[in-house]
Amino acid sequence: MENISKIPDKFKSLIDKEYLKVGKDTYIHKTVTFINLSHPDNIVKIGSGCIIRSGCVIYGGCSFADNVKIGHNTILMSKIIVGENSYIGGLCNFEGDTRIGSNCGINAQCHITKFTVIGDYTFFGPMVCTTNDYKMRYKRSGHGEALIGPIIGRGVRVGNMATILPGIVIGDNSIIGAASIVTKNVPKNSIVFGSPAKIKGEVPEDDRL
């Protein structure tokens, strides 16, 4: 935590107050915005060798392991945990209480809803959308209640513009085709695509992690 030479001066007061903890050789662009860091539960932790590019907005309680890379203008709301060696593309929106594993790739313009869990070595193409509410209840009774995000296994690959419905479990090593709508749980090692997505094959053993 000693080397903060790549941290703009505007953030050093947050570091001095221990609201922001930063590892060695990490770069944070001067236009990054940190929100709601004043409570002990809302400390932001950024590991060594990370890159946080311009325009990002990071809320309190986020934690990024070593060598995490985050693209331009991405929003990460409270309590997002990102494992080591993962990258997140630009213009993504991450709602709170989400866990992303190690060695993941989340491409540009993805929407990762609250309570999503993403396993290690998982890849999302651009504009993947996850959801967490079975009913569209905005401004109606029950809004914000009973939310349940999807659980994405290890080594899963999701094609661009796919949509994953609330509470769906996608098994390890599965492949989700581009523009698919995943409405049912996906067994591990499955290839699924379509609207709604259906099982179309099995991932070869030599293509599994």
C-alpha positions as CSV (number, residue, x, y, z in Angstrom):
1,M,0.0,0.0,0.0
2,E,3.0,2.3,0.1
3,N,3.4,3.3,-3.6
4,I,0.7,5.7,-4.5
5,S,2.7,7.6,-7.1
6,K,0.1,7.0,-9.8
7,I,-2.7,8.3,-7.7
8,P,-3.8,11.9,-8.4
9,D,-3.4,14.2,-5.4
10,K,-7.2,14.7,-5.2
11,F,-7.5,11.2,-3.9
12,K,-4.7,11.3,-1.3
13,S,-6.9,12.7,1.4
14,L,-9.2,9.7,1.1
15,I,-6.1,7.5,1.4
16,D,-4.9,9.4,4.5
17,K,-8.3,8.9,6.1
18,E,-8.2,5.2,5.2
19,Y,-11.5,5.5,3.2
20,L,-9.5,4.4,0.1
21,K,-6.9,1.7,0.2
22,V,-4.7,1.3,-2.9
23,G,-1.9,-1.3,-3.7
24,K,1.4,-0.7,-5.5
25,D,1.6,0.3,-9.1
26,T,-2.1,1.0,-9.4
27,Y,-3.3,3.8,-11.8
28,I,-6.5,5.8,-11.1
29,H,-7.5,8.5,-13.6
30,K,-8.1,11.9,-12.1
31,T,-11.7,11.9,-13.4
32,V,-12.7,8.8,-11.4
33,T,-15.4,9.6,-8.9
34,F,-15.7,7.9,-5.5
35,I,-19.1,8.0,-3.7
36,N,-20.1,7.3,-0.1
37,L,-16.8,6.3,1.4
38,S,-17.1,8.0,4.8
39,H,-18.4,4.9,6.8
40,P,-16.0,2.1,7.9
41,D,-18.2,-0.4,6.0
42,N,-17.8,1.6,2.8
43,I,-14.0,1.6,2.4
44,V,-12.9,1.0,-1.2
45,K,-10.0,-1.4,-1.6
46,I,-8.0,-1.5,-4.8
47,G,-5.2,-4.0,-5.1
48,S,-1.8,-3.8,-6.8
49,G,-1.4,-3.4,-10.5
50,C,-4.9,-2.2,-11.2
51,I,-6.0,0.3,-13.8
52,I,-9.2,2.4,-13.3
53,R,-9.7,4.4,-16.4
54,S,-11.4,7.8,-16.9
55,G,-15.0,8.5,-16.0
56,C,-15.5,5.6,-13.7
57,V,-17.9,5.9,-10.7
58,I,-17.1,3.7,-7.8
59,Y,-19.3,3.5,-4.7
60,G,-18.3,2.6,-1.2
61,G,-17.7,-1.0,-0.2
62,C,-16.2,-2.1,-3.5
63,S,-13.2,-4.3,-3.5
64,F,-10.9,-5.0,-6.4
65,A,-8.1,-7.7,-6.2
66,D,-4.7,-7.3,-7.9
67,N,-4.4,-6.6,-11.6
68,V,-8.1,-5.6,-12.2
69,K,-8.6,-3.4,-15.2
70,I,-11.7,-1.3,-15.6
71,G,-12.7,0.6,-18.8
72,H,-13.9,4.1,-19.3
73,N,-17.2,5.4,-17.8
74,T,-18.2,2.3,-16.0
75,I,-20.4,2.5,-12.9
76,L,-19.8,0.2,-10.0
77,M,-22.3,0.6,-7.2
78,S,-21.8,-0.5,-3.5
79,K,-20.2,-3.7,-2.5
80,I,-19.0,-5.0,-5.9
81,I,-16.2,-7.6,-5.4
82,V,-13.9,-8.3,-8.3
83,G,-11.3,-11.1,-8.3
84,E,-7.7,-10.8,-9.5
85,N,-6.7,-10.5,-13.1
86,S,-10.3,-9.7,-14.2
87,Y,-11.2,-6.9,-16.7
88,I,-14.4,-4.9,-17.1
89,G,-15.0,-3.0,-20.3
90,G,-16.2,0.6,-20.7
91,L,-19.8,1.8,-20.2
92,C,-20.8,-1.1,-18.0
93,N,-23.3,-0.7,-15.2
94,F,-22.9,-2.9,-12.1
95,E,-25.6,-2.8,-9.4
96,G,-24.6,-3.5,-5.8
97,D,-23.9,-6.7,-3.9
98,T,-22.3,-8.4,-6.9
99,R,-19.4,-10.8,-6.9
100,I,-17.2,-11.3,-10.0
101,G,-14.5,-14.1,-9.9
102,S,-10.9,-14.1,-10.9
103,N,-9.7,-14.1,-14.5
104,C,-13.0,-12.9,-15.8
105,G,-13.7,-10.8,-18.9
106,I,-16.8,-8.6,-18.9
107,N,-17.0,-6.7,-22.1
108,A,-18.4,-3.2,-22.9
109,Q,-21.9,-2.1,-22.1
110,C,-22.9,-5.0,-20.0
111,H,-25.6,-4.6,-17.3
112,I,-24.9,-6.7,-14.2
113,T,-27.8,-6.6,-11.9
114,K,-27.8,-6.6,-8.1
115,F,-27.0,-10.0,-6.4
116,T,-25.4,-11.5,-9.5
117,V,-22.6,-14.0,-8.9
118,I,-20.1,-14.7,-11.6
119,G,-17.6,-17.5,-11.3
120,D,-13.9,-17.6,-12.2
121,Y,-12.7,-17.6,-15.9
122,T,-16.1,-16.4,-17.1
123,F,-16.4,-14.3,-20.3
124,F,-19.3,-12.0,-21.2
125,G,-19.5,-10.5,-24.7
126,P,-20.7,-6.9,-25.1
127,M,-24.2,-5.8,-24.0
128,V,-25.0,-8.9,-21.9
129,C,-27.9,-8.2,-19.5
130,T,-28.7,-9.9,-16.2
131,T,-31.9,-9.4,-14.3
132,N,-33.1,-10.0,-10.8
133,D,-36.9,-9.4,-10.5
134,Y,-39.6,-11.8,-11.9
135,K,-42.1,-8.9,-12.0
136,M,-41.8,-5.4,-13.3
137,R,-42.9,-3.7,-10.1
138,Y,-41.3,-0.2,-10.4
139,K,-43.4,2.2,-8.2
140,R,-45.8,-0.6,-7.5
141,S,-46.4,-2.8,-4.4
142,G,-43.4,-5.1,-3.8
143,H,-40.9,-3.0,-5.8
144,G,-37.4,-3.9,-4.7
145,E,-38.5,-7.0,-2.7
146,A,-37.5,-10.6,-3.4
147,L,-34.7,-9.8,-5.8
148,I,-32.6,-12.7,-6.9
149,G,-29.8,-12.4,-9.3
150,P,-28.4,-15.2,-11.6
151,I,-25.5,-17.4,-10.6
152,I,-23.0,-18.0,-13.3
153,G,-20.6,-20.9,-13.0
154,R,-16.9,-21.2,-13.6
155,G,-15.6,-21.0,-17.2
156,V,-18.9,-19.9,-18.7
157,R,-19.0,-18.0,-22.0
158,V,-21.9,-15.7,-22.8
159,G,-22.4,-14.2,-26.3
160,N,-23.1,-10.6,-26.9
161,M,-26.6,-9.2,-26.2
162,A,-27.7,-12.3,-24.3
163,T,-30.2,-11.8,-21.5
164,I,-30.2,-13.9,-18.3
165,L,-33.4,-14.0,-16.3
166,P,-33.6,-13.8,-12.4
167,G,-32.3,-16.6,-10.3
168,I,-31.0,-18.6,-13.3
169,V,-28.1,-21.0,-12.5
170,I,-25.7,-21.5,-15.4
171,G,-23.4,-24.5,-14.9
172,D,-19.7,-24.6,-15.3
173,N,-18.1,-24.4,-18.8
174,S,-21.5,-23.7,-20.5
175,I,-21.7,-21.6,-23.7
176,I,-24.7,-19.2,-24.2
177,G,-25.2,-18.1,-27.7
178,A,-25.4,-14.4,-28.8
179,A,-28.8,-12.7,-28.3
180,S,-30.2,-15.7,-26.4
181,I,-32.8,-15.3,-23.7
182,V,-32.0,-17.7,-20.8
183,T,-35.2,-18.6,-19.0
184,K,-34.2,-21.9,-17.5
185,N,-31.2,-23.3,-15.6
186,V,-28.4,-24.5,-17.8
187,P,-26.6,-27.8,-16.9
188,K,-22.8,-27.6,-16.8
189,N,-21.0,-28.1,-20.1
190,S,-24.1,-27.2,-22.2
191,I,-24.3,-25.2,-25.4
192,V,-27.5,-23.3,-25.4
193,F,-28.9,-20.6,-27.7
194,G,-32.2,-19.1,-28.9
195,S,-35.2,-17.3,-27.6
196,P,-35.9,-18.9,-25.3
197,A,-32.5,-20.6,-25.1
198,K,-32.5,-24.4,-25.5
199,I,-29.8,-27.0,-25.2
200,K,-28.2,-27.6,-28.6
201,G,-25.1,-29.5,-27.7
202,E,-22.3,-30.2,-25.2
203,V,-19.0,-28.4,-24.8
204,P,-16.2,-30.8,-25.9
205,E,-14.0,-32.1,-23.1
206,D,-10.9,-30.4,-24.5
207,D,-12.7,-27.0,-24.4
208,R,-13.6,-27.2,-20.7
209,L,-11.7,-25.7,-17.8
